């Protein structure tokens, strides 16, 4: 029993990694007042570009960097649509997601038709420091020990974080104080997009070593829900990602229980997503959204 629990915790840390990168990126963008619904598409493009570059260059690190740059560029494009042009943020984000997924699938078929439509690389191996819990990819260690603490410091202890939060709460006052609202929102979207691309690349460069259609499998939408669950707080969002991953790892173990073998596979598969819905239903009421959430800003 204890070994099973330890195995579930170890698996949960791995499962939570891509969602954690994406949701932390979304915390930053939404704190700046922009709802970025292109997370699914950004992760998808990061996963595809990352493994494609890694395959062409024979370098996983080059693929990871390319995925982050791709995410940054998508964030900048989202900024052009929502910040500069003032396009409805829901429409811009959903449109980008559809465009990016379609483009990646099309290019994948063009480039890798002779390879059976699937590109493969030798992925990163976990570092084993003893037992399932401490047998993790270096990106998992980085997510929890470096990225999350660094983003917490950035958002709540640095001048940059103060400007991001000011723009997200009251852009008019921030503008009067000499803060460029558009520049700050572009920065938040770019940084957030880079983390989303990194989350997508983790799946192809570490988790699987290959790219398949629908590889993100809704993780981007889960990340959006986790940001609301976490109330735009770094550590609450980390907790939400871990809870989702624990439920996901548990349902994988439940498939092996003989007494549950008669249950339809889809019921167990839906458990993590039901947990997200339940969490939002319990904690999502009276959520204090950022003051300028979804509101475009134009200087008078």
Backbone bond lengths (Angstrom), bond angles and torsions (degrees), N, CA, C in turn:
res aa  C-N    CA-C-N  psi(-1)  N-CA   C-N-CA  omega(-1)  CA-C   N-CA-C  phi
1 X - - - 1.459 - - 1.528 111.32 -
2 X 1.352 115.26 -46.23 1.461 119.45 -179.05 1.523 110.47 -63.88
3 X 1.335 115.66 -40.49 1.468 119.00 179.02 1.525 111.07 -63.05
4 X 1.333 117.16 -36.30 1.466 120.96 178.08 1.517 110.94 -64.86
5 X 1.331 115.82 -44.45 1.472 120.24 179.65 1.524 110.53 -62.75
6 X 1.327 116.36 -43.50 1.469 120.02 179.05 1.526 110.13 -62.93
7 X 1.331 116.75 -40.68 1.459 120.35 177.81 1.514 112.16 -62.92
8 X 1.338 116.87 -39.35 1.466 120.97 178.56 1.524 110.60 -64.30
9 X 1.335 116.64 -42.49 1.471 119.85 179.81 1.524 110.56 -63.76
10 X 1.341 116.86 -43.77 1.456 120.00 178.45 1.518 112.22 -61.54
11 X 1.344 116.01 -43.15 1.463 119.90 178.25 1.520 111.02 -65.54
12 X 1.347 117.23 -37.34 1.460 120.99 -179.56 1.526 111.98 -62.07
13 X 1.320 116.77 -38.24 1.464 119.63 178.61 1.523 110.93 -62.61
14 X 1.317 116.82 -40.70 1.468 120.31 178.29 1.524 111.12 -68.83
15 X 1.325 116.66 -44.49 1.463 121.04 -178.20 1.526 111.13 -63.72
16 X 1.322 116.60 -35.78 1.471 120.33 -175.87 1.519 113.20 -74.79
17 X 1.333 118.25 -18.57 1.466 120.97 -171.13 1.528 113.76 -58.22
18 X 1.340 120.68 -54.37 1.469 118.87 -178.28 1.523 112.62 -64.79
19 X 1.340 117.02 -37.26 1.465 120.25 179.02 1.524 110.43 -68.09
20 X 1.321 116.65 -34.98 1.460 120.56 179.39 1.526 110.71 -65.32
21 X 1.337 117.37 -46.83 1.460 119.67 177.93 1.526 110.47 -57.63
22 X 1.332 116.58 -46.19 1.460 120.66 -176.54 1.524 112.04 -66.80
23 X 1.321 116.97 -44.47 1.466 119.63 -177.54 1.531 111.86 -69.05
24 X 1.332 117.58 -35.18 1.471 119.42 175.78 1.523 110.52 -65.73
25 X 1.344 116.76 -38.25 1.451 119.42 175.13 1.520 112.18 -61.92
26 X 1.335 115.88 -38.38 1.464 119.72 179.76 1.525 111.62 -71.70
27 X 1.329 117.84 -32.08 1.468 119.99 175.00 1.526 110.08 -56.79
28 X 1.316 116.47 -44.04 1.469 120.76 -178.37 1.520 110.86 -64.50
29 X 1.342 117.11 -47.24 1.469 119.69 -177.20 1.524 111.34 -66.63
30 X 1.325 117.32 -40.29 1.457 118.84 -178.95 1.526 111.40 -73.50
31 X 1.316 117.26 -29.99 1.466 119.46 174.73 1.535 110.74 -63.38
32 X 1.335 116.18 -25.17 1.459 120.70 176.78 1.528 112.07 -85.79
33 X 1.340 116.90 0.85 1.452 120.95 176.82 1.511 115.44 94.85
34 X 1.351 117.66 9.00 1.467 121.05 -177.14 1.527 109.30 -116.46
35 X 1.340 115.96 125.55 1.452 120.93 173.30 1.525 108.25 -88.65
36 X 1.309 116.66 114.22 1.458 121.03 -177.71 1.532 109.30 -102.94
37 X 1.328 116.13 99.98 1.458 121.23 -179.97 1.523 112.69 -88.59
38 X 1.324 116.46 10.99 1.471 118.82 179.18 1.524 111.96 -93.72
39 X 1.339 117.98 17.83 1.470 120.39 -177.10 1.524 111.03 -59.38
40 X 1.324 117.10 -46.90 1.460 120.12 -178.40 1.526 110.45 -58.18
41 X 1.342 116.48 -45.86 1.454 120.24 179.90 1.520 112.69 -68.45
42 X 1.336 116.79 -36.52 1.464 120.13 178.83 1.524 111.03 -66.48
43 X 1.321 117.23 -43.08 1.466 120.50 176.57 1.530 110.63 -64.02
44 X 1.321 116.11 -39.63 1.461 121.17 -179.93 1.524 110.48 -62.06
45 X 1.340 116.02 -47.53 1.466 119.56 179.91 1.519 111.18 -67.77
46 X 1.340 117.48 -35.99 1.464 119.79 175.89 1.506 111.97 -63.29
47 X 1.341 116.13 -40.52 1.467 120.51 178.09 1.523 111.04 -63.54
48 X 1.339 116.51 -43.78 1.458 119.89 -176.78 1.530 111.91 -73.10
49 X 1.319 117.00 -49.88 1.463 120.05 -179.23 1.523 110.37 -62.73
50 X 1.330 116.78 -40.00 1.455 120.11 -179.45 1.513 112.78 -59.11
51 X 1.329 116.85 -49.65 1.461 118.71 -177.36 1.527 111.46 -74.58
52 X 1.339 117.33 -30.02 1.466 119.51 178.16 1.527 110.90 -66.05
53 X 1.331 116.36 -45.97 1.468 120.08 178.56 1.523 110.44 -66.62
54 X 1.323 116.98 -40.30 1.471 119.96 177.83 1.522 110.60 -61.66
55 X 1.321 117.08 -39.50 1.464 121.83 179.40 1.527 111.16 -66.83
56 X 1.334 116.73 -42.65 1.460 120.89 -177.56 1.523 112.64 -73.10
57 X 1.338 117.13 -34.61 1.471 121.22 -175.59 1.530 112.79 -99.54
58 X 1.343 115.61 -9.59 1.468 120.59 -175.24 1.528 111.12 59.97
59 X 1.342 115.85 34.54 1.460 120.77 -179.30 1.525 109.08 -139.21
60 X 1.316 116.49 114.56 1.464 120.53 177.92 1.522 111.15 -65.67
61 X 1.331 116.71 -35.83 1.460 120.40 -179.54 1.526 110.95 -65.33
62 X 1.345 116.67 -40.45 1.463 120.38 176.80 1.522 110.11 -61.96
63 X 1.333 116.56 -39.85 1.457 119.95 177.26 1.507 112.31 -63.90
64 X 1.336 116.80 -39.70 1.463 120.89 179.27 1.526 110.92 -64.28
65 X 1.324 116.21 -44.35 1.470 120.40 178.77 1.521 110.82 -63.42
66 X 1.341 116.52 -41.62 1.462 120.73 178.90 1.525 111.00 -62.64
67 X 1.330 116.72 -38.53 1.459 120.60 179.00 1.526 110.96 -65.10
68 X 1.329 116.78 -41.15 1.464 120.20 178.32 1.519 111.00 -65.36
69 X 1.333 116.90 -42.29 1.468 120.32 178.29 1.524 110.02 -62.70
70 X 1.329 116.23 -40.72 1.464 119.98 177.19 1.521 110.90 -59.42
71 X 1.336 116.56 -44.95 1.456 120.29 178.20 1.510 112.27 -62.00
72 X 1.326 116.98 -40.27 1.467 120.70 177.96 1.525 110.53 -62.17
73 X 1.340 116.30 -43.90 1.467 120.22 -179.99 1.527 111.27 -64.12
74 X 1.323 117.01 -39.06 1.464 119.69 177.19 1.527 110.07 -64.71
75 X 1.337 116.66 -40.72 1.457 120.24 176.81 1.516 112.17 -61.02
76 X 1.339 116.27 -40.88 1.465 120.47 177.94 1.527 110.47 -65.13
77 X 1.343 116.61 -40.08 1.466 120.18 177.32 1.526 110.56 -63.78
78 X 1.324 116.77 -40.54 1.458 120.34 175.51 1.527 110.26 -62.04
79 X 1.321 116.89 -37.43 1.459 120.63 176.74 1.523 111.89 -64.99
80 X 1.328 116.63 -41.40 1.471 119.87 178.53 1.523 110.71 -60.37
81 X 1.331 115.97 -41.81 1.462 119.73 -177.90 1.527 111.98 -72.25
82 X 1.336 116.15 -46.97 1.465 119.40 -171.64 1.524 113.85 -90.82
83 X 1.336 116.94 -32.97 1.466 120.17 -176.97 1.525 111.24 -92.25
84 X 1.323 116.89 -51.11 1.462 120.22 -176.75 1.529 112.29 -77.15
85 X 1.339 116.45 -49.54 1.467 119.60 -177.88 1.520 112.68 -86.90
86 X 1.320 117.83 -18.79 1.462 120.75 179.75 1.510 114.43 73.80
87 X 1.346 117.01 24.22 1.461 121.11 177.77 1.524 109.15 -65.25
88 X 1.326 116.40 145.20 1.456 120.86 176.60 1.528 109.56 -51.01
89 X 1.331 116.70 128.66 1.462 120.69 -173.83 1.520 112.82 -65.65
90 X 1.323 117.71 -33.61 1.465 119.87 176.29 1.525 110.53 -63.66
91 X 1.324 115.65 -47.57 1.467 120.42 -177.90 1.523 110.72 -64.53
92 X 1.345 116.29 -44.86 1.464 120.17 -178.81 1.529 111.44 -61.79
93 X 1.328 116.84 -45.65 1.462 120.12 -178.15 1.517 113.15 -66.75
94 X 1.330 116.31 -45.47 1.464 119.55 179.42 1.526 111.05 -66.00
95 X 1.335 116.45 -39.83 1.457 119.99 178.49 1.516 112.00 -62.58
96 X 1.333 116.71 -42.12 1.460 120.29 178.28 1.528 111.16 -64.05
97 X 1.322 116.79 -40.99 1.467 119.75 178.98 1.521 111.32 -60.01
98 X 1.321 116.84 -47.64 1.467 120.45 179.47 1.527 110.89 -62.72
99 X 1.341 116.39 -41.87 1.463 120.47 -179.62 1.523 111.52 -64.14
100 X 1.318 117.20 -46.48 1.461 121.28 -175.77 1.525 111.75 -67.27
101 X 1.316 116.81 -43.67 1.472 119.41 179.75 1.527 110.33 -64.00
102 X 1.323 116.97 -43.91 1.467 120.35 179.41 1.524 111.39 -63.78
103 X 1.332 116.15 -42.70 1.464 120.05 -179.32 1.524 111.23 -64.31
104 X 1.333 116.60 -43.61 1.472 119.55 -179.82 1.525 111.24 -64.38
105 X 1.317 117.08 -42.36 1.461 120.04 179.36 1.526 111.32 -63.61
106 X 1.336 115.90 -40.24 1.465 120.02 -179.85 1.523 111.34 -66.14
107 X 1.321 116.64 -48.37 1.463 120.60 -179.64 1.526 110.55 -64.63
108 X 1.326 116.62 -36.57 1.471 120.24 177.56 1.524 110.83 -59.68
109 X 1.328 117.07 -44.02 1.462 120.09 179.51 1.526 111.51 -66.97
110 X 1.331 116.83 -35.75 1.466 120.35 -179.59 1.526 111.19 -69.75
111 X 1.338 115.99 -45.55 1.462 119.89 -173.77 1.518 113.42 -77.04
112 X 1.322 117.00 -35.56 1.460 119.37 -168.62 1.524 113.18 -120.22
113 X 1.331 116.04 27.79 1.465 119.50 177.29 1.527 110.97 -60.42
114 X 1.323 116.46 -41.96 1.470 120.59 -178.21 1.525 112.86 -70.31
115 X 1.335 115.30 -15.15 1.471 119.49 178.79 1.523 111.57 -100.44
116 X 1.323 115.91 20.66 1.460 119.21 -179.33 1.513 112.97 78.23
117 X 1.329 116.79 16.55 1.457 120.31 177.75 1.506 114.07 77.37
118 X 1.320 118.14 11.73 1.465 120.22 -177.78 1.523 110.41 -137.90
119 X 1.321 115.56 121.14 1.452 120.67 178.02 1.528 108.70 -91.14
120 X 1.329 116.83 140.19 1.464 121.65 -178.39 1.526 110.65 -131.51
121 X 1.322 115.48 146.06 1.459 122.11 172.55 1.526 107.69 -137.19
122 X 1.309 115.62 163.49 1.471 119.94 172.92 1.520 108.08 -80.53
123 X 1.318 118.62 111.72 1.476 120.35 -172.18 1.518 112.54 -76.44
124 X 1.319 114.88 169.37 1.459 120.35 172.49 1.522 109.88 -62.44
125 X 1.305 116.26 146.82 1.458 122.06 177.00 1.530 109.66 -100.40
126 X 1.316 117.09 148.36 1.471 119.16 177.23 1.525 111.59 -65.22
127 X 1.326 115.40 150.18 1.467 121.68 171.07 1.528 107.48 -89.75
128 X 1.303 116.29 121.64 1.461 120.69 -176.92 1.522 109.59 -98.81
129 X 1.336 116.21 108.18 1.458 121.10 177.18 1.527 111.56 -103.49
130 X 1.355 115.09 13.63 1.453 119.01 176.50 1.506 113.32 117.00
131 X 1.325 117.57 104.57 1.457 121.67 176.70 1.518 112.78 85.19
132 X 1.339 117.20 163.16 1.470 121.66 -177.05 1.525 113.96 -60.19
133 X 1.325 117.63 -35.89 1.463 119.63 -177.40 1.523 110.95 -65.15
134 X 1.312 117.15 -37.37 1.465 120.92 -176.53 1.529 112.40 -103.47
135 X 1.321 115.63 23.49 1.465 120.82 172.19 1.528 107.07 -110.39
136 X 1.334 115.54 85.49 1.459 121.34 -172.51 1.524 110.77 -132.10
137 X 1.347 115.16 160.68 1.456 120.98 174.49 1.530 109.26 -71.59
138 X 1.340 114.80 154.46 1.462 117.60 -178.42 1.520 110.96 -63.76
139 X 1.336 117.79 -28.83 1.462 120.31 177.65 1.526 111.71 -68.35
140 X 1.326 116.99 -29.97 1.469 119.98 176.32 1.520 110.27 -68.22
141 X 1.337 115.75 -45.71 1.467 118.78 175.61 1.528 110.78 -59.52
142 X 1.332 116.29 -41.90 1.466 120.35 -178.81 1.522 111.09 -64.59
143 X 1.334 117.34 -39.10 1.461 120.89 -177.74 1.521 111.42 -61.23
144 X 1.332 116.05 -45.72 1.461 120.04 -174.30 1.528 113.21 -85.95
145 X 1.331 117.33 -34.44 1.461 120.18 -172.79 1.526 113.74 -97.19
146 X 1.330 117.57 -20.00 1.461 120.00 -177.02 1.525 112.11 -121.07
147 X 1.343 116.72 -56.30 1.462 120.20 -171.85 1.531 111.73 -65.98
148 X 1.334 117.34 -51.10 1.467 119.57 -178.42 1.534 112.05 -61.10
149 X 1.343 119.86 -49.05 1.476 118.61 176.90 1.530 112.81 -62.11
150 X 1.342 117.27 -38.50 1.467 119.95 -179.55 1.519 110.93 -64.93
151 X 1.322 117.23 -40.74 1.462 119.94 179.00 1.522 111.35 -69.00
152 X 1.333 116.56 -36.45 1.468 118.52 175.17 1.514 110.09 -60.21
153 X 1.319 117.04 -45.75 1.475 119.68 178.89 1.520 110.75 -63.61
154 X 1.340 116.41 -42.04 1.461 120.42 -179.16 1.520 111.10 -60.18
155 X 1.340 116.82 -44.50 1.456 120.46 -173.15 1.524 113.13 -79.54
156 X 1.342 118.27 -30.59 1.459 119.21 -172.57 1.525 114.64 -119.91
157 X 1.316 116.93 -0.73 1.458 118.02 -179.64 1.529 113.24 -131.62
158 X 1.327 118.69 -2.43 1.463 120.60 -176.98 1.527 110.80 -117.67
159 X 1.334 115.03 161.93 1.452 120.20 177.12 1.515 112.56 -64.94
160 X 1.329 116.36 -34.52 1.467 119.63 178.53 1.520 110.14 -62.36
161 X 1.324 116.70 -45.62 1.464 120.11 179.16 1.514 111.92 -62.89
162 X 1.333 116.72 -38.05 1.460 120.59 177.66 1.517 110.71 -62.24
163 X 1.329 116.83 -40.41 1.469 119.73 179.01 1.528 111.07 -67.99
164 X 1.336 116.64 -40.37 1.469 119.63 178.45 1.521 110.61 -61.16
165 X 1.318 116.89 -45.93 1.458 120.38 -178.94 1.527 111.74 -68.64
166 X 1.329 116.39 -35.48 1.467 119.62 177.94 1.522 110.97 -64.81
167 X 1.322 116.54 -42.91 1.461 120.97 179.15 1.523 110.69 -65.35
168 X 1.317 116.73 -35.93 1.455 120.35 -179.65 1.518 113.67 -75.19
169 X 1.322 116.59 -25.02 1.467 120.08 -178.94 1.522 112.13 -92.59
170 X 1.310 116.67 -46.59 1.469 119.93 -176.41 1.526 109.44 -150.54
171 X 1.322 117.87 85.42 1.468 120.23 -176.52 1.523 113.44 -63.25
172 X 1.325 117.79 -30.28 1.467 119.64 178.97 1.525 110.92 -63.25
173 X 1.337 115.90 -47.28 1.461 119.30 178.87 1.528 111.16 -66.17
174 X 1.331 116.80 -38.39 1.456 120.16 178.12 1.520 110.77 -62.31
175 X 1.313 116.57 -41.08 1.464 120.93 178.62 1.521 110.98 -63.07
176 X 1.320 116.30 -43.86 1.466 120.62 178.09 1.525 110.95 -61.17
177 X 1.341 116.35 -33.46 1.462 121.09 -179.81 1.522 112.52 -79.10
178 X 1.320 117.40 0.99 1.465 121.19 177.10 1.510 114.86 93.47
179 X 1.330 118.28 11.16 1.463 122.22 178.69 1.523 108.87 -90.71
180 X 1.316 117.27 128.86 1.462 121.01 177.31 1.525 109.18 -76.75
181 X 1.314 116.44 112.00 1.463 120.86 -177.56 1.524 110.56 -64.84
182 X 1.322 116.99 -47.86 1.469 119.95 -177.27 1.518 111.37 -65.15
183 X 1.332 118.11 -43.32 1.460 120.91 -179.42 1.533 110.65 -63.52
184 X 1.330 116.52 -41.48 1.465 120.44 -179.94 1.521 110.83 -65.34
185 X 1.328 116.91 -41.42 1.463 119.66 179.43 1.529 111.17 -68.62
186 X 1.307 117.70 -37.00 1.461 120.36 175.04 1.522 110.43 -61.53
187 X 1.336 116.48 -42.95 1.462 120.27 179.41 1.524 110.61 -61.82
188 X 1.336 117.10 -45.95 1.459 120.91 -179.59 1.526 110.96 -62.84
189 X 1.329 117.25 -41.83 1.466 120.61 179.51 1.531 111.17 -66.43
190 X 1.329 116.35 -39.67 1.456 119.65 178.90 1.520 111.99 -66.17
191 X 1.330 117.11 -46.51 1.458 121.02 178.90 1.523 110.87 -63.87
192 X 1.328 115.75 -45.48 1.461 119.14 178.60 1.518 112.03 -62.67
193 X 1.341 116.53 -41.15 1.457 120.13 178.85 1.514 112.34 -63.63
194 X 1.327 117.23 -38.29 1.464 120.25 177.20 1.514 112.15 -60.92
195 X 1.342 116.92 -39.53 1.464 120.50 178.32 1.527 111.20 -69.02
196 X 1.335 116.48 -36.59 1.470 119.68 177.59 1.526 110.94 -65.54
197 X 1.329 116.74 -43.04 1.459 119.83 176.02 1.510 111.83 -62.09
198 X 1.321 116.75 -37.27 1.468 121.74 176.83 1.522 110.91 -63.14
199 X 1.341 115.94 -40.39 1.456 119.53 177.64 1.516 112.48 -62.89
200 X 1.335 116.88 -40.36 1.454 120.03 177.30 1.513 112.06 -65.94
201 X 1.328 116.62 -40.93 1.464 120.81 -179.23 1.525 111.59 -65.84
202 X 1.320 117.63 -30.82 1.466 120.14 178.17 1.526 110.73 -57.25
203 X 1.328 116.23 -39.42 1.466 120.41 -176.49 1.524 111.01 -64.72
204 X 1.348 117.10 -42.81 1.459 119.44 -176.09 1.525 112.99 -85.92
205 X 1.322 117.84 -33.06 1.458 120.53 -174.34 1.529 113.86 -91.65
206 X 1.325 117.10 -18.48 1.464 119.93 -179.49 1.523 111.69 -123.55
207 X 1.317 116.34 -51.72 1.451 121.18 -172.52 1.529 112.73 -69.83
208 X 1.345 117.12 -48.99 1.460 120.75 -171.26 1.518 114.68 -114.40
209 X 1.335 116.90 -39.53 1.460 119.54 -175.10 1.507 113.22 77.79
210 X 1.330 117.19 15.19 1.459 120.82 179.39 1.523 109.09 -153.98
211 X 1.338 115.28 166.10 1.459 120.89 177.40 1.516 109.05 -120.77
212 X 1.322 115.80 129.24 1.459 121.10 177.72 1.523 109.31 -131.49
213 X 1.319 116.20 161.27 1.455 121.14 177.82 1.534 109.66 -61.61
214 X 1.338 115.52 138.56 1.471 122.40 179.63 1.522 112.12 62.93
215 X 1.314 116.22 36.60 1.464 120.85 -174.96 1.532 112.74 -67.81
216 X 1.332 118.15 -30.20 1.467 120.80 -178.67 1.527 110.74 -74.98
217 X 1.319 116.59 -34.04 1.476 121.71 169.72 1.530 113.19 56.90
218 X 1.324 116.65 42.79 1.457 120.13 174.02 1.507 115.65 84.20
219 X 1.328 118.15 3.51 1.471 119.26 -178.61 1.532 111.86 -62.55
220 X 1.329 116.71 -32.49 1.464 119.58 179.26 1.519 112.25 -64.02
221 X 1.328 116.63 -39.82 1.471 120.07 178.63 1.511 110.72 -69.49
222 X 1.323 116.48 -35.68 1.464 119.92 175.99 1.528 110.13 -62.68
223 X 1.331 116.80 -39.67 1.465 120.73 179.88 1.520 111.18 -59.90
224 X 1.334 117.03 -40.09 1.467 120.40 178.28 1.526 110.23 -61.58
225 X 1.333 116.16 -44.26 1.464 120.13 179.20 1.523 111.43 -63.86
226 X 1.338 116.71 -37.19 1.464 120.05 -178.77 1.526 112.02 -67.42
227 X 1.327 116.89 -31.26 1.459 119.67 177.50 1.524 110.57 -64.77
228 X 1.338 115.93 -41.95 1.463 119.71 177.43 1.521 110.10 -68.12
229 X 1.343 116.25 -42.63 1.465 120.13 176.26 1.529 110.75 -57.33
230 X 1.323 116.11 -41.37 1.457 121.02 -179.33 1.503 114.84 -80.91
231 X 1.350 116.71 -3.12 1.465 121.97 178.48 1.525 112.24 54.92
232 X 1.314 115.57 40.28 1.456 123.28 175.18 1.526 112.28 59.76
233 X 1.329 114.22 31.49 1.464 121.92 177.29 1.523 108.23 -114.14
234 X 1.330 116.50 133.99 1.462 120.94 -175.14 1.525 111.73 -57.56
235 X 1.310 117.39 -51.85 1.470 119.81 -172.27 1.517 112.15 -75.01
236 X 1.317 117.77 -32.19 1.470 119.16 174.50 1.528 110.38 -66.74
237 X 1.324 116.09 -35.22 1.463 119.92 177.79 1.522 110.67 -68.59
238 X 1.324 117.05 -39.86 1.471 120.70 174.94 1.527 109.81 -59.24
239 X 1.319 116.53 -43.45 1.467 120.71 178.62 1.523 111.12 -61.48
240 X 1.330 116.76 -43.38 1.460 120.61 178.72 1.522 112.06 -61.38
241 X 1.335 116.83 -41.62 1.471 120.48 178.44 1.522 111.00 -63.11
242 X 1.321 116.78 -39.22 1.466 120.50 179.34 1.528 111.43 -68.28
243 X 1.329 117.27 -38.79 1.462 120.15 178.71 1.527 110.30 -63.44
244 X 1.340 116.08 -46.47 1.462 119.88 177.97 1.523 110.53 -58.84
245 X 1.326 116.62 -44.40 1.460 120.52 -177.89 1.526 111.51 -67.62
246 X 1.329 117.44 -36.45 1.466 120.57 178.01 1.531 111.09 -63.58
247 X 1.332 116.07 -42.78 1.465 119.37 177.84 1.521 109.98 -64.77
248 X 1.346 116.27 -40.59 1.460 120.04 179.71 1.526 111.30 -64.31
249 X 1.328 117.00 -43.20 1.463 120.56 178.83 1.526 110.96 -67.11
250 X 1.331 116.83 -35.58 1.465 120.90 179.19 1.516 111.28 -66.08
251 X 1.348 116.53 -42.45 1.463 118.14 -179.23 1.533 111.27 -66.02
252 X 1.323 117.19 -28.10 1.461 119.12 175.64 1.532 110.82 -67.38
253 X 1.327 116.46 -36.48 1.461 120.17 176.81 1.527 111.26 -71.54
254 X 1.340 117.04 -34.89 1.458 120.66 -179.21 1.524 112.24 -63.85
255 X 1.320 116.70 -26.46 1.470 119.39 178.25 1.529 111.67 -63.58
256 X 1.343 115.61 -23.56 1.466 119.86 -177.08 1.530 112.60 -88.51
257 X 1.357 116.25 -6.11 1.469 119.96 -179.07 1.527 108.72 -79.93
258 X 1.338 118.20 121.15 1.474 120.84 -177.17 1.527 113.41 -56.79
259 X 1.328 117.04 -36.82 1.465 119.99 -176.86 1.522 112.66 -66.06
260 X 1.329 116.33 -20.80 1.461 120.21 -178.91 1.520 112.56 -103.87
261 X 1.300 116.45 6.75 1.467 119.98 -175.53 1.525 112.61 -64.93
262 X 1.348 116.72 -22.75 1.461 119.96 -178.70 1.526 112.96 -79.92
263 X 1.345 116.18 -14.39 1.457 119.24 -179.55 1.528 110.46 -70.73
264 X 1.319 116.98 142.70 1.474 119.29 175.62 1.522 110.53 -59.15
265 X 1.324 116.16 140.14 1.466 122.24 -178.72 1.520 110.96 -56.92
266 X 1.335 116.56 -35.80 1.465 120.85 -175.16 1.530 112.90 -65.40
267 X 1.331 116.91 -29.43 1.468 119.66 -179.66 1.525 110.44 -65.47
268 X 1.317 116.74 -47.98 1.461 119.92 178.14 1.519 111.07 -64.99
269 X 1.334 116.69 -37.91 1.455 120.75 -179.67 1.523 111.60 -63.22
270 X 1.323 116.58 -29.92 1.466 121.06 -177.07 1.522 112.96 -82.00
271 X 1.329 118.70 -12.40 1.464 121.38 -174.54 1.528 114.02 -55.07
272 X 1.356 120.30 -46.79 1.473 118.52 -179.80 1.518 112.48 -61.17
273 X 1.314 117.29 -36.98 1.463 120.62 -178.55 1.532 110.90 -73.57
274 X 1.327 116.26 -34.10 1.459 119.68 173.83 1.532 110.44 -65.14
275 X 1.341 115.71 -35.78 1.467 119.63 177.35 1.519 110.92 -63.59
276 X 1.338 116.74 -38.89 1.465 120.78 177.50 1.520 110.69 -63.41
277 X 1.331 116.31 -44.86 1.464 120.68 179.49 1.527 110.52 -62.30
278 X 1.332 116.14 -43.56 1.465 120.05 179.10 1.525 111.15 -63.52
279 X 1.337 116.02 -41.48 1.457 119.65 178.60 1.514 112.70 -62.16
280 X 1.341 116.28 -41.37 1.467 120.31 178.04 1.525 110.94 -66.83
281 X 1.331 116.44 -38.31 1.465 119.88 179.95 1.527 111.38 -64.19
282 X 1.340 115.45 -34.98 1.461 119.62 -177.86 1.521 112.22 -81.06
283 X 1.340 116.41 -43.24 1.475 120.11 -172.62 1.527 113.50 -105.65
284 X 1.328 117.64 -8.91 1.461 119.80 -172.68 1.514 115.70 -83.02
285 X 1.329 117.03 -4.76 1.463 119.55 179.65 1.520 110.57 -80.78
286 X 1.323 114.98 141.47 1.468 121.70 178.77 1.527 112.27 54.86
287 X 1.349 115.33 39.21 1.462 120.04 179.06 1.534 108.72 -74.90
288 X 1.333 118.57 129.64 1.478 121.00 179.40 1.524 111.76 -78.90
289 X 1.326 116.22 86.80 1.455 120.60 179.68 1.527 110.29 -63.50
290 X 1.345 117.92 151.42 1.470 119.30 171.92 1.523 110.80 -53.53
291 X 1.324 116.64 143.00 1.466 121.39 -172.14 1.515 114.71 -58.08
292 X 1.327 117.86 -34.61 1.475 121.40 -177.28 1.522 112.04 -104.07
293 X 1.327 116.27 21.13 1.466 122.36 -178.00 1.520 110.52 -56.36
294 X 1.343 116.85 125.32 1.470 124.44 177.02 1.529 113.68 70.10
295 X 1.318 117.22 7.41 1.461 119.73 -176.53 1.532 110.78 -103.23
296 X 1.342 117.52 114.48 1.477 119.24 175.57 1.523 109.59 -68.42
297 X 1.317 116.28 153.19 1.465 120.01 -177.88 1.523 110.21 -121.46
298 X 1.306 115.47 132.16 1.456 122.27 176.27 1.526 108.98 -127.44
299 X 1.307 115.94 128.63 1.462 119.77 177.62 1.526 109.07 -70.41
300 X 1.320 116.98 135.25 1.469 121.81 178.93 1.509 111.21 -82.95
